[in-house]
Amino acid sequence: MFFDGELSFREIERRTRTDIAYMYLAGMQKPVYRTILGFKVDFPDLIDGAFKTTLNIVK
């Protein structure tokens, strides 16, 4: 599901505080893992659509 392997939601949360790429993608926000999990559960189609759009741009 995630770009660089199967990351846990806690690991994604940690990286939004320590990794500049994740900070940028998170808009410099620092979400907690429950927020990230809730978004994935509530909006799976948005995540899939954004990923597919990104792949089309990179082509």
Beta strands, then each sheet from edge to edge (+ up, - down):
end
